[in-house]
Amino acid sequence: MGYALISSQQLGFRLGPLLPCPRRHRDADPSRRQQGPQQQRHGRLLWLGFPGQAPKGRRCRALVPRASSGPGRGAAVDGSGRKVYRASQAQGMPLPLPLQQVVSFVLPAGTFVVFSFVLWKVVEKLLVPKPKGVSNVAVESKSSFPGLKWSITPGSNLPSGSSLKVERESRQRLKEFAKEIRTFQRVDMSGRNFGDEGLIFLAESLGYNQSAEEVDFSGNGITANGIKAFDGILQSNFVLKTLNLSGNAIGDEGAKCLSDILAKNSGIQKLQLNSTGLGDEGAKAIAEMLKKNSSLRVLELNNNMIDYSGFASLGSALLENTTIRSIHLNGNYGGALGASSLAKGIEGNKSLRELHLHGNDIGNEGIRALMSGLSAHRGKITLLDVGNNDIGSDGAFHVAAYIKKTKSLMWLNLYMNDLGDEGAAKIAEALRENRTITTIDLGGNNIHASGIADIARVLKDNSILTTLELGYNPMGPDGAKALCEVIKFHGKVETLKLGWCQVGPKGAEYVADALKYNTTLSTLDLRANGLGDDGAVCLARSLKIVNETLTSLDLGFNEIRDTGAFALAQALKANEDVSLSSLNLASNFLTKYGQVALTEARDHVYEMNEKELNIYF
């Protein structure tokens, strides 16, 4: 194996591939031997070979240096008259590369590379076109709008046309919301999930707000970072009166930021922060804000994680605040200690009118402290909600004492406690002396027929009570009888709720009899009492009698079938002066025949009296 070295007029060499060849001299060709020395010098080629491209007839096995003849070359002449380099001379002499031949090889290769790169760029532009109307900033910037998901996978962060469309639509909606803020008095943006970026965009509009008085930002995925957008905005906004941020996980950090901002605000009167993940630290920050703010009237902190410490902070703030009217702390963790701490603040406050403490596990001890504070309260509490607080008959004693003393309370909620018959008797005795309470909720207190009878007797002497909620108490037919015998001719009850009271068909008879004579009842709730067709038929008889006050009757979940539906339909057709405007028969066992009968009765009432009667199946 070897490389052929052929010299030309200018000394040089090129390497050929290692190819096998027969053992004969390269110049053995007769035609070459006939050429003269000059022709041989000018006729020889300098060749840089590649495998498989060797010129035919020029293979050799040994490297044979050759040079053109000339004086001073130091070459030896062989027998044929040709000058041949000695091996020592060929190895010791460096052979330079010709510049012209190197350029002729590199230039085409470079041109090919440049052309390939340009062609690749052109193809990329054609296959991946840039969406119209989208700037480079919009494509490369990170967005939190739905539809844009980011990944570390190579090539996965290239935005698709659909995701860019979603982002454009989201921004367009935000612009529309911003316009609403500047146009309408009440703007509802709840549940839009525009996040912190959307709030930052919209908050700027509040700075120029001259119209919107109520803005609802609830349920939008806003965090503490988004709340910072209000800084510098709400301090100078005097038009906005209600701000709802419920359902946003702003936490204690967001509450602190918002409190610092609202401490200098003099326009917002109602702040709603329900279900926002607030704890004691957030409550403390809000308490500090209450000490400085003089415009806030309603504060809602329902369904958070405020414990005793937070209640104590809010109680201390009430000692200094003179403008707050309503505090909502439903669904927190105040407990007995929290109620006691809050009561101390209430005792020294003059402005508070409504107190909502539903579901705080206050217990008998907590209610005792709270009633003591309310009794010493120098203001006028009109609404008290202490439902679902594990208050028993002992706690009912303290509630009853407050009922007797108060001169301002109008709405009392004791729903879902455990008063029992003993506690009901104490409350009934207090109601006999009270002349302010118009609405009381005693539902879900395990009151039986005897406790209901005590409450019913009060109605003979109390003409103030108009709404009575007794649902979820196992009074049975006897309790219904005791109550209906009183309301037949006494009392001023307009709304009576007896759902889930195990009244049955027998109790429906007592209710139907009372409806024939009662002249005050407008809303009657008898859901889930197992009335069946017999109970429905009894009530249908009473509907045939002229009753000018009953407008709403709820008979849902009562196992009423077509027979009961037919009876009710006939009663509606028979009474041309029926005053009923709403009849609920949902979740019963009516077929299409019963539904058709009731629908025809509804149409008949409209044709005869031009009165709208809504029937729900």
C-alpha positions in Angstrom: 0.0 0.0 0.0 1.3 3.5 -0.8 0.6 7.0 -1.9 1.6 8.3 -5.4 3.5 11.6 -5.6 3.5 13.2 -9.0 5.4 16.4 -9.6 4.5 19.1 -11.9 6.2 22.3 -12.9 5.7 23.7 -9.4 6.9 21.2 -6.9 4.0 19.7 -4.9 2.4 16.4 -3.8 -1.0 14.9 -3.3 -1.9 11.8 -1.3 -4.0 9.1 -3.0 -5.8 6.2 -1.3 -4.1 3.1 -0.3 -5.0 1.0 -3.3 -3.4 -2.3 -4.5 -1.6 -2.1 -7.8 0.6 -4.4 -9.8 4.4 -4.3 -9.4 5.3 -2.2 -12.3 6.7 1.2 -12.7 4.3 4.1 -13.3 6.2 5.2 -16.4 6.2 1.8 -18.0 3.5 3.0 -20.4 5.1 3.3 -23.9 3.2 6.4 -24.7 4.7 8.1 -21.7 8.2 7.0 -22.5 7.9 8.6 -26.0 7.3 12.1 -24.5 10.1 14.4 -23.9 11.2 15.8 -20.6 9.3 19.1 -21.0 6.1 17.4 -22.1 6.3 15.0 -19.1 6.7 18.0 -16.8 3.7 19.9 -18.1 1.5 16.8 -18.6 1.7 15.5 -15.1 -1.3 16.1 -12.7 -1.3 16.9 -9.0 -4.2 14.9 -7.5 -5.7 14.8 -4.0 -7.6 11.5 -4.0 -10.4 10.1 -2.0 -11.2 6.4 -1.5 -12.8 5.1 -4.7 -11.7 8.1 -6.8 -8.2 7.2 -7.8 -7.4 7.9 -11.5 -7.2 4.8 -13.6 -3.8 3.6 -14.6 -1.9 5.3 -11.7 -2.1 2.8 -8.9 1.1 1.9 -7.0 2.1 0.1 -3.8 5.1 2.3 -2.8 5.6 6.0 -2.3 7.9 7.0 -5.1 9.0 10.6 -4.9 9.6 12.2 -8.3 10.7 15.6 -9.4 11.2 17.4 -12.6 14.7 17.7 -13.9 16.7 20.8 -13.4 19.9 22.0 -12.1 20.5 22.2 -8.5 17.8 19.8 -7.5 20.2 17.3 -6.0 18.5 14.4 -7.9 20.1 11.3 -9.2 19.6 10.1 -12.7 18.6 6.5 -13.3 19.3 4.3 -16.2 16.4 5.7 -18.2 17.6 9.3 -18.0 15.0 10.4 -15.3 16.0 12.2 -12.2 14.8 10.5 -9.0 15.0 11.7 -5.4 16.8 9.6 -2.9 14.7 8.4 0.0 16.8 10.5 2.4 16.1 13.6 0.4 12.4 13.0 0.1 12.0 12.5 3.9 14.0 15.5 4.9 12.5 18.1 2.5 9.2 19.8 3.6 6.7 20.1 0.8 4.4 23.3 1.0 0.7 23.1 0.1 -0.3 25.2 -2.9 -2.5 28.1 -1.8 -4.6 28.2 -5.0 -5.6 24.6 -4.7 -6.5 24.9 -1.0 -8.8 27.8 -1.7 -10.4 25.9 -4.6 -11.3 23.2 -2.1 -12.4 25.3 0.9 -14.5 27.9 -1.0 -17.1 25.5 -2.5 -17.5 23.7 0.9 -18.1 27.1 2.7 -20.6 28.1 0.1 -22.5 24.9 0.6 -22.6 25.4 4.4 -23.9 29.0 4.1 -26.5 28.0 1.5 -27.7 25.2 3.7 -28.1 27.5 6.8 -30.1 30.1 4.8 -32.3 27.4 3.3 -33.0 26.0 6.8 -34.1 29.4 8.1 -36.4 30.0 5.2 -38.1 26.6 5.7 -38.5 27.3 9.4 -40.2 30.6 8.7 -42.6 28.9 6.3 -43.5 26.0 8.5 -43.9 27.9 11.8 -45.6 31.2 10.9 -45.9 33.9 13.6 -49.5 34.5 14.6 -51.0 37.7 13.4 -51.5 40.5 15.8 -49.1 39.1 18.5 -46.0 40.9 19.3 -42.8 39.3 20.4 -43.3 40.5 23.9 -46.7 38.8 24.1 -45.4 35.6 22.8 -42.4 35.4 25.1 -43.9 36.8 28.2 -45.2 34.5 30.9 -48.9 34.5 31.4 -51.2 33.1 34.1 -54.3 33.0 32.0 -56.0 29.7 31.3 -54.6 27.8 28.3 -50.9 28.6 28.8 -49.1 25.8 30.6 -45.3 25.9 31.0 -43.0 22.9 31.0 -39.3 22.1 31.1 -39.6 19.7 28.2 -37.6 21.0 25.2 -39.8 22.7 22.7 -43.0 22.4 24.8 -43.1 26.1 25.7 -43.8 27.3 22.2 -47.3 28.8 22.5 -50.0 27.3 20.3 -52.5 29.4 18.4 -55.3 28.3 20.7 -53.5 29.3 23.9 -52.6 32.7 22.4 -56.2 33.2 21.5 -57.3 32.4 25.0 -54.9 34.9 26.4 -56.1 37.6 24.0 -59.7 36.9 24.9 -58.8 37.1 28.6 -57.2 40.4 28.2 -60.1 41.7 26.2 -62.5 40.6 29.0 -60.3 42.4 31.6 -60.6 45.6 29.5 -64.3 45.2 29.5 -64.3 44.7 33.2 -62.2 47.8 33.6 -64.8 49.7 31.5 -67.6 48.4 33.8 -65.8 49.7 36.9 -65.8 53.1 35.3 -69.4 52.9 34.2 -71.7 51.0 36.5 -72.5 51.4 40.2 -72.4 47.7 40.9 -69.9 45.4 39.2 -69.9 41.6 39.7 -66.7 39.9 38.7 -67.0 36.9 40.9 -65.7 33.5 39.8 -63.7 34.8 36.8 -60.4 33.4 38.1 -58.3 36.2 36.6 -55.7 35.8 39.4 -53.2 38.4 40.7 -52.3 39.6 37.2 -55.9 40.4 36.4 -56.4 42.2 39.7 -53.3 44.3 39.1 -54.8 45.3 35.7 -58.2 46.1 37.2 -57.0 47.9 40.3 -55.7 50.7 38.2 -59.3 51.4 37.0 -60.4 51.8 40.7 -58.0 54.6 40.9 -60.0 56.5 38.3 -63.4 55.2 39.6 -66.2 57.7 39.8 -69.1 55.3 39.4 -68.7 51.9 40.9 -69.9 51.7 44.5 -69.9 47.9 44.9 -67.2 45.6 43.4 -67.2 41.8 43.8 -63.8 40.2 43.2 -64.7 36.9 45.1 -63.5 33.5 43.9 -60.8 34.8 41.5 -57.6 33.1 42.6 -56.2 36.2 44.2 -53.3 35.8 46.7 -51.4 38.2 49.0 -49.3 39.4 46.1 -52.4 40.6 44.2 -53.6 42.5 47.3 -50.6 44.8 46.9 -52.1 46.2 43.8 -54.6 48.1 46.0 -51.8 50.1 47.5 -52.0 53.7 46.4 -55.4 53.0 44.9 -57.9 52.5 47.7 -56.4 55.3 49.8 -57.6 57.9 47.2 -60.9 56.2 46.2 -63.9 57.7 48.0 -66.6 56.3 45.8 -66.2 52.6 46.4 -68.5 51.5 49.3 -68.4 47.7 49.2 -65.4 45.4 48.4 -65.9 41.6 48.3 -62.7 39.5 48.3 -64.3 36.3 49.6 -63.0 33.0 48.4 -59.5 34.2 47.6 -56.6 32.6 49.5 -55.0 35.9 50.7 -54.2 34.5 54.1 -52.7 36.5 57.0 -50.2 38.2 54.8 -52.9 39.5 52.5 -55.0 40.6 55.4 -52.0 42.6 56.8 -51.4 44.3 53.5 -55.1 45.1 53.0 -55.4 46.4 56.6 -52.5 48.8 56.1 -54.2 50.1 53.0 -57.7 50.5 54.5 -56.4 52.2 57.6 -56.2 55.3 55.5 -59.3 54.7 53.5 -62.4 56.7 54.2 -64.9 55.4 51.6 -65.3 51.6 52.0 -68.2 50.8 54.4 -68.5 47.0 53.8 -65.6 44.6 53.6 -66.1 40.9 52.9 -63.3 38.5 53.6 -65.1 35.2 54.0 -63.2 31.9 53.3 -59.9 33.6 52.7 -57.7 31.5 55.0 -57.3 34.1 57.7 -55.9 33.1 61.1 -55.2 34.9 64.3 -52.4 37.1 62.8 -54.8 38.3 60.1 -57.5 39.0 62.6 -55.0 41.0 64.7 -54.1 43.1 61.6 -57.7 43.8 60.9 -58.3 44.7 64.5 -55.5 47.3 64.3 -57.1 48.7 61.2 -60.5 49.0 63.0 -58.8 51.2 65.6 -57.8 53.7 62.9 -60.6 53.3 60.3 -63.7 55.5 60.8 -65.8 54.5 57.7 -66.2 50.7 57.9 -69.7 49.6 58.9 -69.8 45.9 58.0 -67.0 43.4 58.4 -67.4 39.7 57.3 -64.9 37.2 58.3 -67.0 34.0 58.1 -65.4 30.5 57.6 -61.9 31.3 58.4 -59.4 29.9 61.0 -59.7 32.6 63.7 -59.1 31.3 67.2 -59.3 32.7 70.7 -56.4 35.1 70.1 -58.0 36.6 67.1 -61.3 37.0 68.9 -59.5 38.8 71.8 -57.9 41.2 69.3 -61.2 42.0 67.7 -62.8 42.5 71.1 -60.1 45.0 72.1 -60.6 46.9 68.8 -64.3 47.2 69.6 -63.4 49.3 72.6 -61.9 52.0 70.4 -64.0 51.7 67.2 -67.1 53.9 67.1 -68.5 53.2 63.6 -68.7 49.4 63.1 -72.3 48.1 62.9 -72.1 44.5 62.0 -69.5 41.7 62.6 -69.7 38.3 60.9 -67.6 35.6 62.5 -69.6 32.5 61.6 -67.7 29.2 61.2 -64.5 30.1 63.1 -63.0 28.6 66.2 -63.7 31.2 68.9 -64.9 28.8 71.6 -65.9 29.8 75.1 -62.8 31.9 75.7 -63.2 33.7 72.3 -66.8 34.5 73.1 -65.8 35.8 76.6 -63.0 38.1 75.1 -65.4 39.4 72.5 -68.0 40.1 75.1 -65.7 42.5 76.9 -65.2 44.5 73.8 -69.0 44.5 73.1 -69.7 45.8 76.6 -67.7 49.0 76.0 -68.9 49.5 72.4 -71.8 51.7 71.4 -72.1 51.3 67.7 -72.5 47.5 67.2 -75.9 46.4 65.9 -75.4 42.9 64.5 -73.4 40.0 65.8 -73.0 36.7 63.9 -71.3 33.9 65.8 -72.9 30.8 64.2 -70.8 27.7 64.5 -68.1 28.7 66.9 -68.6 26.0 69.6 -69.3 28.5 72.3 -71.1 26.2 74.6 -73.0 27.0 77.8 -70.0 28.9 79.4 -69.4 30.9 76.3 -73.0 31.9 75.9 -73.1 32.9 79.6 -70.2 35.4 79.1 -71.6 36.6 75.9 -75.1 37.3 77.3 -73.5 39.1 80.2 -71.6 41.4 77.9 -74.7 42.0 75.7 -76.8 42.8 78.7 -74.2 45.5 79.7 -73.9 46.7 76.1 -74.5 50.4 75.9 -75.7 50.2 72.3 -78.6 48.6 70.6 -78.1 45.1 69.3 -80.9 44.2 66.8 -79.6 40.9 65.5 -77.9 38.0 67.3 -76.9 34.7 65.6 -75.6 32.0 68.0 -76.9 29.0 66.1 -74.9 25.6 66.0 -72.9 26.4 69.2 -73.7 23.4 71.4 -76.0 25.4 73.7 -78.0 23.3 76.1 -80.8 23.9 78.5 -78.3 25.6 80.9 -77.3 28.0 78.2 -80.9 28.6 77.4 -81.3 30.1 80.9 -78.8 32.9 80.1 -80.3 33.5 76.7 -83.8 33.8 78.2 -82.5 36.3 80.7 -81.2 38.5 78.0 -84.4 38.2 76.0 -86.3 39.5 78.9 -84.0 42.5 79.3 -83.3 43.6 75.8 -85.2 46.5 74.3 -83.7 46.4 70.9 -83.2 42.7 69.7 -85.5 41.9 66.7 -83.9 38.8 65.2 -82.6 35.8 67.2 -81.2 32.6 65.8 -80.8 29.5 68.1 -80.8 27.0 65.2 -79.2 23.6 65.7 -78.4 23.7 69.4 -79.6 21.3 72.0 -82.2 23.3 74.0 -84.6 20.4 74.4 -88.1 20.8 75.9 -86.6 22.4 79.1 -84.7 25.0 77.2 -87.8 25.7 74.9 -89.9 26.3 78.0 -87.4 28.9 79.3 -87.3 30.7 75.9 -91.1 30.7 75.7 -91.4 32.3 79.1 -89.0 35.0 78.1 -90.9 35.6 74.9 -94.0 36.2 76.9 -92.3 39.4 78.3 -90.4 40.5 75.2 -92.0 43.0 72.9 -89.2 43.5 70.3 -88.3 40.1 68.7 -90.1 39.6 65.4 -88.1 36.6 64.2 -86.9 33.6 66.1 -85.3 30.4 64.8 -85.6 27.4 67.2 -85.1 24.7 64.5 -83.1 21.6 65.2 -83.2 21.8 69.0 -84.8 18.4 69.8 -88.0 20.0 70.9 -91.0 17.6 71.3 -94.7 18.2 71.6 -94.5 19.5 75.2 -91.9 22.1 74.3 -93.9 23.1 71.2 -97.0 23.5 73.4 -95.1 26.0 75.7 -94.1 28.0 72.7 -97.6 27.9 71.2 -99.2 29.3 74.4 -96.9 32.4 74.1 -98.5 33.3 70.8 -101.7 34.1 72.5 -100.1 37.0 74.4 -97.4 37.9 71.9 -98.5 39.9 68.9 -95.0 41.0 67.9 -93.6 37.6 66.7 -94.2 37.2 62.9 -91.7 34.6 61.8 -91.4 31.3 63.7 -88.9 28.5 62.6 -89.6 25.2 64.3 -88.2 22.8 61.6 -86.2 19.7 62.4 -87.9 19.2 65.7 -89.7 15.9 66.4 -93.0 17.4 67.4 -95.2 14.9 65.7 -99.0 15.2 65.2 -99.5 16.3 68.8 -97.1 19.2 68.5 -98.8 20.2 65.3 -102.2 20.1 67.0 -101.0 22.3 70.0 -99.6 24.8 67.6 -102.5 24.9 65.1 -105.1 25.3 67.8 -103.4 28.6 68.8 -102.7 30.1 65.4 -106.2 29.4 64.2 -107.4 32.5 66.0 -104.4 34.0 67.8 -101.1 35.5 67.1 -99.7 37.5 64.2 -97.4 34.8 62.7 -96.9 35.3 59.0 -94.2 32.8 58.3 -94.4 29.3 59.9 -91.8 26.7 59.1 -92.5 23.1 60.1 -90.3 21.1 57.8 -89.0 17.7 58.9 -91.2 17.6 62.0 -92.8 14.2 61.6 -96.3 15.7 61.3 -97.7 13.0 59.1 -101.3 12.9 57.6 -102.9 13.4 61.0 -100.9 16.6 61.6 -101.9 17.8 58.1 -105.5 17.6 59.2 -104.8 20.1 62.1 -102.9 22.4 59.7 -105.7 22.3 57.1 -108.3 23.1 59.8 -106.2 26.1 61.0 -105.9 27.5 57.4 -109.6 27.8 57.2 -109.7 30.4 59.9 -106.3 31.9 60.0 -106.0 35.4 58.5 -102.3 36.2 59.0 -100.3 33.2 57.7 -98.7 33.9 54.2 -95.9 31.4 54.1 -96.2 27.8 55.2 -93.4 25.2 55.0 -94.4 21.5 55.5 -91.6 19.8 53.7 -90.6 16.2 54.4 -93.4 15.4 56.9 -94.7 12.2 55.2 -98.1 13.7 54.3 -98.8 11.4 51.4 -102.0 11.6 49.4 -104.1 11.8 52.5 -102.4 14.8 53.8 -102.5 16.5 50.4 -106.3 15.8 50.2 -106.8 17.5 53.6 -104.9 20.6 52.6 -106.8 20.7 49.3 -110.1 21.0 51.2 -108.8 24.1 53.0 -107.6 25.6 49.7 -111.2 25.6 48.4 -112.1 28.0 51.2 -111.4 31.7 50.4 -108.0 32.5 52.0 -106.7 36.0 51.2 -103.3 35.7 52.9 -101.6 32.4 52.1 -99.3 33.0 49.1 -96.7 30.3 49.4 -97.1 26.6 50.3 -94.2 24.1 50.3 -95.1 20.4 50.1 -91.8 19.0 48.8 -90.5 15.6 49.9 -93.9 14.4 51.1 -94.5 11.2 49.0 -97.5 12.7 47.3 -98.7 10.9 44.2 -101.2 11.6 41.5 -104.3 11.3 43.8 -103.0 14.1 45.9 -102.1 16.1 42.8 -105.6 15.7 41.4 -107.1 16.9 44.7 -104.9 20.0 44.8 -105.7 20.8 41.1 -109.4 20.6 41.7 -109.1 22.9 44.7 -107.2 25.5 42.7 -109.9 25.5 40.0 -112.7 25.7 42.5 -111.4 28.8 44.3 -111.6 31.7 41.9 -110.1 34.0 44.4 -107.2 31.9 45.4 -104.3 34.0 46.6 -101.6 31.3 46.3 -98.7 32.3 44.0 -96.2 29.5 44.8 -96.9 25.8 45.2 -93.8 23.5 45.6 -94.4 19.8 45.0 -90.8 18.9 44.1 -89.3 15.5 45.0 -92.7 13.8 45.2 -94.0 10.8 43.2 -96.0 12.6 40.5 -96.4 11.1 37.1 -97.1 13.1 33.9 -100.9 12.8 34.6 -100.6 14.5 37.9 -98.3 17.2 36.5 -100.7 17.8 33.6 -103.6 18.2 36.0 -101.7 20.8 38.0 -100.5 22.6 34.9 -104.1 22.9 33.7 -105.1 24.2 37.1 -102.4 26.8 36.9 -103.6 27.9 33.4 -107.2 28.1 34.7 -106.2 30.4 37.6 -104.5 32.7 35.1 -107.4 32.8 32.8 -109.9 33.5 35.6 -108.0 35.9 37.7 -104.9 36.9 35.6 -102.7 35.8 38.5 -99.4 34.0 38.1 -99.2 30.8 40.0 -95.8 29.0 40.0 -96.0 25.3 40.5 -92.7 23.4 41.0 -92.6 19.6 40.4 
